[in-house]
Amino acid sequence: MNRVDRCFKELKVTGKKALIPYITGGDPRPGLTVELMHCLVENGADIIELGVPFTDPMADGPVIQLACERALAHNTSLRDVLGMVKTFRETNKKTAVVLMGYLNPIEVLGYEAFSELAKEADIDAVLVVDMPPEESADLADMLSKQNIQCIFLMAPTTPDYRADLICKHAQGYLYYVSVKGVTGSAALDIDDVKANLDRIRAKTDLPLAVGFGIKDGATAAAVAKVADGVIVGSALVNCVARNINNESQIKQELAEIMTQMRQAMDAAV
C-alpha cells in the first residue's frame, strides 16, 4: 500500500485529520531542507508536500514565488530535490512525501527518467500544478509502474463535469483549493468549503485535503472539521523568509506553528 493511502487509513481509525505542510526544496538553502522536513514530522506532519523551485510558479503568490527565487539562487534543480528526499529516507521510511511543482522540469528530464529517479528517491506521489488530467496519461502511466500516485487540484470554480474527470484520474487525495486566487490568499469561507467538499464527496471516496488560506491553529481547526486533511504552505514559507539569516529560529518557529495547528486540529475533531 502506498504511504499516502496508509496514512489516511490510519488517521481515519484514530479519528484524526492529516496535517500536510508544504515547503520549497532548497529554501533558504539546499543543505537545510532535509532538516526542515524532519522538523515538520517531529511536530505533527503526516504527509509532506515538497516544492520543486520553478522560474514561473503561476499558481503561487508572492510568498512562494520568493521561496522559489531563493532556492534557484542556489541552482536548486529537480534532481537536487529528489536527492533531498533520498537523504530524508535514510532516517524516515514512514512519512509520505508528495513532490509538488510544474511540468516543465519533468519534461526536460523526461517522463521515464523522472519516474525512475522518483522511485529511487522513494517519492510517494506527485502533484503537477499545470498538468490537466486529460493530458496526464503518459506521465501517470510511468509513475504508476513505480507505485507513485498522481494527485490533482480542484477549485471552487470547478464545474461538475470537470470534477467528474478529475476524480476519475486522481489518486491518493484530492487537493481542494479553498479560495479563488493564488497561494497565500487570505479569505476563507468554511461554509463554502464544506458545501463544495460535500459535492465532491458524492463523486469520489478519495480523502479531501484543503489548502490555501490556512494560516494558524484556528483556521486549521475549522478546516479539519470538514476535510480529511489540512494543507499549510505560505505560513511556513513566510517563517523561512522572516528568519533567512537565523536557521535555528526557522526551526523553532516552524515547530511552534506546526504544534499549534496539530493541537488545534486534534481538539476540533
C-alpha positions, 0 to 999 in steps of 0.5 A: 500500500502506498504511504499516502493511502496508509496514512489516511487509513490510519488517521481515519481509525484514530479519528484524526485529520492529516496535517500536510505542510508544504515547503520549497526544496532548497529554501533558504538553502539546499543543505537545510531542507532535509532538516526542515522536513524532519522538523515538520514530522517531529511536530505533527506532519503526516504527509509532506508536500515538497516544492520543486523551485520553478522560474514561473510558479503561476499558481503561487503568490508572492510568498512562494514565488520568493521561496522559489527565487531563493532556492534557484539562487542556489541552482536548486534543480529537480534532481537536487530535490529528489536527492533531498528526499533520498537523504530524508529516507535514510532516517524516515521510511514512514512519512509520505512525501508528495513532490509538488511543482510544474511540468516543465522540469519533468519534461526536460528530464523526461517522463521515464527518467523522472519516474525512475529517479522518483522511485529511487528517491522513494517519492510517494506521489506527485502533484503537477500544478499545470498538468490537466488530467486529460493530458496526464496519461503518459506521465501517470502511466510511468509513475504508476509502474513505480507505485507513485500516485498522481494527485490533482487540484480542484477549485471552487470554480470547478464545474461538475463535469470537470470534477467528474474527470478529475476524480476519475484520474486522481489518486491518493487525495484530492487537493481542494483549493479553498479560495479563488486566487493564488497561494497565500490568499487570505479569505476563507469561507468554511461554509463554502468549503464544506458545501463544495467538499460535500459535492465532491464527496458524492463523486469520489471516496478519495480523502479531501485535503484543503489548502490555501488560506490556512494560516494558524491553529484556528483556521486549521481547526475549522478546516479539519472539521470538514476535510480529511486533511489540512494543507499549510504552505505560505505560513511556513514559507513566510517563517523561512523568509522572516528568519533567512539569516537565523536557521535555528529560529526557522526551526523553532518557529516552524515547530511552534506553528506546526504544534499549534495547528496539530493541537488545534486540529486534534481538539476540533475533531 
